[in-house]
Every structure is written in structure tokens, then in C-alpha cells.
């Protein structure tokens, strides 16, 4: 098992990509702190329509130790309090996965400032707070890892002004973390998912989903597990000399650009 005995914190892990990461980490032997605003998984119109069990139930069925912590990642106080609870509950923190994120529709002309602020607060500010809060614990680990879930939309425009800006921001935040924290043996890397079949894609219409599929050379949409296995690799000893990097997991979508 690649993560035997390590403790991972995964934000936004009741549903979608975060859920898959938490479960795959558990399969590889990790203890998992599940962080989200709600414990019940989201169910989508097009994807993840039949998800019923909680992430905690799935991990318990694997015989691994896990705990759910309800949290608003945009609240600095909540984050620091929960991180200390996790450290007390599991005795250590070895891996931090910043996965929680939101997308609010709107164009650069129509998006209200409060919506811009909300997206940047959850997607960028919360990532900074999350990293900052776990550094004292990761410094004590022999395998400190920070993994940021960003997006292929960090590469260019699309999906409104706030979302790609926030994802570009966290990508460079990770590079700074890699430079600053390397002296402690802590690695920091980002994953850029392409189109992944999760419930948060509900804002798209079927014809838009088909158009996305047409842009993918491997001719299928991504699954949450595709991202989860990439995260397992970055969290494992196999990636101990990889830091400040961005791993694109998109079925070849960006290869056309």
C-alpha cells in the first residue's frame, strides 16, 4: 500500500473528485479526514446520479480510519480549529489536499462583485489558509505533501472571469509553496483536471457536454477516480522528488492548444 499509516486531509470530499481522492487514499492505507460543508454526497442531473453512501461509510467499509468534519473552508477560524481537531484525532497530518472549489456563472460584464469575491474566497483564499494551517504538522512528517486541485481552465479564459483566475492563482500559489517549503522536505504540486463526471457539472446542457467530449482525444469524459489516482501518485514516495509541478489529467484536451 502506497500510503500506509499516513493521515490525509481532503477538503470538499463528500462528493465528486474529493470523495474519490479520499476513498483511493484509504485503499492505499491512509487515514482520512473528510472535510466538507455537508456530509451527504451531491447527486447530479447528468453525473453521479446514484451516489447514496457517504465518503465515511465507504472508507469504513474498507476497514480504514476516517472522520468527517463539517467546515466552511472560507472561514479562517473554522479551518484552524478543524486542523487542530484532526491532529488530535489522528496524532499527525501528512497530506493536505485542497480540493474544495466552486463555480458561479457570469461574464466579465455581468458577474457581481460579491460572486467574484465568493469564488476567489473558496477557490484561492481558502487554499492559502489551508496550506498555512497545516505547515506546522507537515514539518513533523517524514512525507509532507500538499496537493492542489486546480483546473485546465487555469491555462486560459472560459467559464467566466472568476473561476479561471482562481485556478491560475492556486497553481502559482503551489509553486511558491514548493519553493518556500522544500527546506522542510514538503512537496507541493497541482493537478489540472479536464472535464470530470461530477455533480457540479449540472450547469451545463447536454449539447455542451457533447461538445466537451468532442474536444477530448481519448474519446471519453474523465472519472473522479482518474484524478484520485494522480493524487495517490503525488502523495506517495514515488513522487518524493517532484515539487512545484502541475500534472494535467484531461484525456488530451489541452494537447490541441
JODAUR-V155503 format. One record per residue. N is the residue number from 1. RES is the residue in three letters. SS is DSSP state (2 for helix, 1 for strand, 0 for the rest). PHI is phi as a letter, one per 40 degrees, with the letter a starting at -180 (NA if undefined). PSI is psi as a letter, one per 20 degrees, with the letter a starting at -180 (* if undefined). Layout:
BEGIN
n:N res:RES ss:SS phi:PHI psi:PSI
n:N res:RES ss:SS phi:PHI psi:PSI
END
This chain:
BEGIN
n:1 res:UNK ss:0 phi:NA psi:p
n:2 res:UNK ss:0 phi:c psi:h
n:3 res:UNK ss:0 phi:b psi:k
n:4 res:UNK ss:0 phi:d psi:p
n:5 res:UNK ss:0 phi:g psi:j
n:6 res:UNK ss:0 phi:c psi:q
n:7 res:UNK ss:1 phi:b psi:p
n:8 res:UNK ss:1 phi:b psi:p
n:9 res:UNK ss:1 phi:b psi:p
n:10 res:UNK ss:1 phi:b psi:o
n:11 res:UNK ss:1 phi:c psi:q
n:12 res:UNK ss:0 phi:g psi:l
n:13 res:UNK ss:0 phi:b psi:j
n:14 res:UNK ss:0 phi:c psi:h
n:15 res:UNK ss:0 phi:a psi:r
n:16 res:UNK ss:2 phi:f psi:c
n:17 res:UNK ss:2 phi:c psi:g
n:18 res:UNK ss:2 phi:c psi:g
n:19 res:UNK ss:2 phi:c psi:g
n:20 res:UNK ss:2 phi:c psi:g
n:21 res:UNK ss:2 phi:c psi:g
n:22 res:UNK ss:2 phi:d psi:g
n:23 res:UNK ss:2 phi:c psi:g
n:24 res:UNK ss:2 phi:c psi:h
n:25 res:UNK ss:2 phi:c psi:g
n:26 res:UNK ss:2 phi:c psi:g
n:27 res:UNK ss:2 phi:d psi:h
n:28 res:UNK ss:0 phi:c psi:j
n:29 res:UNK ss:0 phi:h psi:j
n:30 res:UNK ss:0 phi:c psi:q
n:31 res:UNK ss:1 phi:c psi:q
n:32 res:UNK ss:1 phi:b psi:p
n:33 res:UNK ss:1 phi:c psi:o
n:34 res:UNK ss:1 phi:c psi:o
n:35 res:UNK ss:1 phi:b psi:p
n:36 res:UNK ss:1 phi:a psi:r
n:37 res:UNK ss:0 phi:c psi:h
n:38 res:UNK ss:0 phi:a psi:q
n:39 res:UNK ss:0 phi:c psi:h
n:40 res:UNK ss:0 phi:c psi:p
n:41 res:UNK ss:0 phi:c psi:q
n:42 res:UNK ss:0 phi:c psi:q
n:43 res:UNK ss:0 phi:b psi:p
n:44 res:UNK ss:0 phi:c psi:r
n:45 res:UNK ss:0 phi:c psi:g
n:46 res:UNK ss:0 phi:b psi:h
n:47 res:UNK ss:0 phi:b psi:q
n:48 res:UNK ss:0 phi:f psi:l
n:49 res:UNK ss:0 phi:c psi:h
n:50 res:UNK ss:0 phi:b psi:j
n:51 res:UNK ss:0 phi:c psi:p
n:52 res:UNK ss:0 phi:b psi:g
n:53 res:UNK ss:0 phi:c psi:q
n:54 res:UNK ss:0 phi:c psi:r
n:55 res:UNK ss:2 phi:c psi:g
n:56 res:UNK ss:2 phi:d psi:g
n:57 res:UNK ss:2 phi:c psi:g
n:58 res:UNK ss:2 phi:c psi:g
n:59 res:UNK ss:2 phi:c psi:h
n:60 res:UNK ss:2 phi:c psi:h
n:61 res:UNK ss:2 phi:c psi:h
n:62 res:UNK ss:0 phi:c psi:i
n:63 res:UNK ss:0 phi:g psi:j
n:64 res:UNK ss:0 phi:b psi:r
n:65 res:UNK ss:0 phi:c psi:p
n:66 res:UNK ss:1 phi:a psi:r
n:67 res:UNK ss:1 phi:a psi:q
n:68 res:UNK ss:1 phi:c psi:p
n:69 res:UNK ss:1 phi:b psi:o
n:70 res:UNK ss:1 phi:c psi:p
n:71 res:UNK ss:0 phi:a psi:q
n:72 res:UNK ss:0 phi:b psi:o
n:73 res:UNK ss:0 phi:c psi:i
n:74 res:UNK ss:0 phi:c psi:i
n:75 res:UNK ss:0 phi:c psi:o
n:76 res:UNK ss:2 phi:d psi:g
n:77 res:UNK ss:2 phi:c psi:g
n:78 res:UNK ss:2 phi:d psi:g
n:79 res:UNK ss:2 phi:c psi:g
n:80 res:UNK ss:2 phi:c psi:h
n:81 res:UNK ss:2 phi:c psi:g
n:82 res:UNK ss:2 phi:c psi:h
n:83 res:UNK ss:2 phi:d psi:g
n:84 res:UNK ss:2 phi:c psi:h
n:85 res:UNK ss:2 phi:c psi:h
n:86 res:UNK ss:2 phi:c psi:g
n:87 res:UNK ss:2 phi:c psi:h
n:88 res:UNK ss:2 phi:c psi:h
n:89 res:UNK ss:2 phi:c psi:g
n:90 res:UNK ss:2 phi:b psi:i
n:91 res:UNK ss:0 phi:g psi:i
n:92 res:UNK ss:0 phi:a psi:r
n:93 res:UNK ss:0 phi:b psi:p
n:94 res:UNK ss:0 phi:b psi:h
n:95 res:UNK ss:1 phi:b psi:p
n:96 res:UNK ss:1 phi:b psi:p
n:97 res:UNK ss:1 phi:b psi:o
n:98 res:UNK ss:1 phi:c psi:n
n:99 res:UNK ss:0 phi:b psi:h
n:100 res:UNK ss:0 phi:d psi:p
n:101 res:UNK ss:0 phi:a psi:q
n:102 res:UNK ss:0 phi:b psi:q
n:103 res:UNK ss:0 phi:b psi:p
n:104 res:UNK ss:0 phi:b psi:p
n:105 res:UNK ss:0 phi:c psi:q
n:106 res:UNK ss:0 phi:i psi:q
n:107 res:UNK ss:0 phi:b psi:r
n:108 res:UNK ss:0 phi:c psi:h
n:109 res:UNK ss:0 phi:c psi:h
n:110 res:UNK ss:0 phi:b psi:i
n:111 res:UNK ss:0 phi:c psi:p
n:112 res:UNK ss:0 phi:c psi:q
n:113 res:UNK ss:2 phi:c psi:h
n:114 res:UNK ss:2 phi:c psi:h
n:115 res:UNK ss:2 phi:c psi:g
n:116 res:UNK ss:2 phi:d psi:g
n:117 res:UNK ss:2 phi:c psi:h
n:118 res:UNK ss:2 phi:c psi:g
n:119 res:UNK ss:2 phi:c psi:g
n:120 res:UNK ss:2 phi:c psi:h
n:121 res:UNK ss:2 phi:c psi:g
n:122 res:UNK ss:2 phi:c psi:g
n:123 res:UNK ss:2 phi:c psi:h
n:124 res:UNK ss:2 phi:b psi:g
n:125 res:UNK ss:2 phi:c psi:g
n:126 res:UNK ss:2 phi:c psi:h
n:127 res:UNK ss:2 phi:c psi:g
n:128 res:UNK ss:2 phi:c psi:g
n:129 res:UNK ss:2 phi:c psi:g
n:130 res:UNK ss:2 phi:c psi:g
n:131 res:UNK ss:2 phi:c psi:g
n:132 res:UNK ss:2 phi:d psi:h
n:133 res:UNK ss:2 phi:c psi:h
n:134 res:UNK ss:2 phi:c psi:i
n:135 res:UNK ss:2 phi:d psi:g
n:136 res:UNK ss:2 phi:d psi:h
n:137 res:UNK ss:2 phi:c psi:g
n:138 res:UNK ss:2 phi:c psi:h
n:139 res:UNK ss:0 phi:c psi:h
n:140 res:UNK ss:0 phi:c psi:i
n:141 res:UNK ss:0 phi:c psi:q
n:142 res:UNK ss:0 phi:c psi:i
n:143 res:UNK ss:0 phi:a psi:l
n:144 res:UNK ss:0 phi:c psi:p
n:145 res:UNK ss:1 phi:b psi:p
n:146 res:UNK ss:1 phi:b psi:p
n:147 res:UNK ss:1 phi:b psi:p
n:148 res:UNK ss:1 phi:b psi:p
n:149 res:UNK ss:1 phi:c psi:o
n:150 res:UNK ss:0 phi:b psi:c
n:151 res:UNK ss:0 phi:a psi:q
n:152 res:UNK ss:2 phi:c psi:i
n:153 res:UNK ss:2 phi:c psi:i
n:154 res:UNK ss:2 phi:c psi:i
n:155 res:UNK ss:0 phi:c psi:h
n:156 res:UNK ss:0 phi:a psi:a
n:157 res:UNK ss:0 phi:c psi:r
n:158 res:UNK ss:0 phi:h psi:q
n:159 res:UNK ss:0 phi:g psi:k
n:160 res:UNK ss:2 phi:g psi:r
n:161 res:UNK ss:2 phi:c psi:h
n:162 res:UNK ss:2 phi:c psi:g
n:163 res:UNK ss:2 phi:c psi:g
n:164 res:UNK ss:2 phi:c psi:h
n:165 res:UNK ss:2 phi:c psi:g
n:166 res:UNK ss:2 phi:c psi:h
n:167 res:UNK ss:2 phi:c psi:h
n:168 res:UNK ss:2 phi:c psi:h
n:169 res:UNK ss:2 phi:c psi:g
n:170 res:UNK ss:2 phi:c psi:h
n:171 res:UNK ss:2 phi:c psi:g
n:172 res:UNK ss:2 phi:c psi:h
n:173 res:UNK ss:2 phi:d psi:g
n:174 res:UNK ss:2 phi:c psi:h
n:175 res:UNK ss:2 phi:c psi:g
n:176 res:UNK ss:2 phi:c psi:g
n:177 res:UNK ss:2 phi:c psi:h
n:178 res:UNK ss:2 phi:c psi:g
n:179 res:UNK ss:2 phi:c psi:g
n:180 res:UNK ss:2 phi:c psi:h
n:181 res:UNK ss:2 phi:b psi:i
n:182 res:UNK ss:2 phi:d psi:h
n:183 res:UNK ss:2 phi:c psi:i
n:184 res:UNK ss:2 phi:c psi:j
n:185 res:UNK ss:0 phi:g psi:j
n:186 res:UNK ss:0 phi:c psi:p
n:187 res:UNK ss:1 phi:c psi:q
n:188 res:UNK ss:1 phi:a psi:p
n:189 res:UNK ss:1 phi:a psi:q
n:190 res:UNK ss:1 phi:b psi:q
n:191 res:UNK ss:1 phi:b psi:p
n:192 res:UNK ss:1 phi:b psi:n
n:193 res:UNK ss:1 phi:c psi:q
n:194 res:UNK ss:0 phi:c psi:b
n:195 res:UNK ss:0 phi:c psi:o
n:196 res:UNK ss:1 phi:b psi:p
n:197 res:UNK ss:0 phi:c psi:n
n:198 res:UNK ss:0 phi:b psi:r
n:199 res:UNK ss:2 phi:c psi:h
n:200 res:UNK ss:2 phi:c psi:i
n:201 res:UNK ss:2 phi:c psi:j
n:202 res:UNK ss:2 phi:c psi:i
n:203 res:UNK ss:2 phi:c psi:i
n:204 res:UNK ss:0 phi:c psi:q
n:205 res:UNK ss:0 phi:c psi:q
n:206 res:UNK ss:2 phi:d psi:h
n:207 res:UNK ss:2 phi:c psi:h
n:208 res:UNK ss:2 phi:c psi:h
n:209 res:UNK ss:2 phi:c psi:g
n:210 res:UNK ss:2 phi:c psi:h
n:211 res:UNK ss:2 phi:c psi:h
n:212 res:UNK ss:2 phi:c psi:g
n:213 res:UNK ss:2 phi:c psi:h
n:214 res:UNK ss:2 phi:c psi:h
n:215 res:UNK ss:0 phi:c psi:i
n:216 res:UNK ss:0 phi:b psi:o
n:217 res:UNK ss:0 phi:d psi:h
n:218 res:UNK ss:0 phi:c psi:i
n:219 res:UNK ss:0 phi:g psi:k
n:220 res:UNK ss:0 phi:a psi:q
n:221 res:UNK ss:0 phi:c psi:q
n:222 res:UNK ss:1 phi:c psi:q
n:223 res:UNK ss:0 phi:b psi:q
n:224 res:UNK ss:2 phi:d psi:h
n:225 res:UNK ss:2 phi:c psi:h
n:226 res:UNK ss:2 phi:d psi:g
n:227 res:UNK ss:2 phi:c psi:h
n:228 res:UNK ss:2 phi:c psi:g
n:229 res:UNK ss:2 phi:c psi:h
n:230 res:UNK ss:2 phi:c psi:h
n:231 res:UNK ss:2 phi:c psi:h
n:232 res:UNK ss:2 phi:d psi:g
n:233 res:UNK ss:2 phi:d psi:g
n:234 res:UNK ss:2 phi:c psi:h
n:235 res:UNK ss:2 phi:c psi:i
n:236 res:UNK ss:0 phi:c psi:r
n:237 res:UNK ss:2 phi:c psi:h
n:238 res:UNK ss:2 phi:c psi:h
n:239 res:UNK ss:2 phi:b psi:k
n:240 res:UNK ss:0 phi:c psi:i
n:241 res:UNK ss:0 phi:b psi:k
n:242 res:UNK ss:0 phi:b psi:p
n:243 res:UNK ss:0 phi:a psi:q
n:244 res:UNK ss:0 phi:g psi:j
n:245 res:UNK ss:0 phi:b psi:r
n:246 res:UNK ss:1 phi:b psi:p
n:247 res:UNK ss:1 phi:b psi:o
n:248 res:UNK ss:1 phi:c psi:p
n:249 res:UNK ss:1 phi:b psi:n
n:250 res:UNK ss:0 phi:a psi:j
n:251 res:UNK ss:0 phi:g psi:j
n:252 res:UNK ss:0 phi:g psi:j
n:253 res:UNK ss:2 phi:d psi:g
n:254 res:UNK ss:2 phi:c psi:i
n:255 res:UNK ss:2 phi:c psi:i
n:256 res:UNK ss:2 phi:c psi:i
n:257 res:UNK ss:0 phi:b psi:*
END
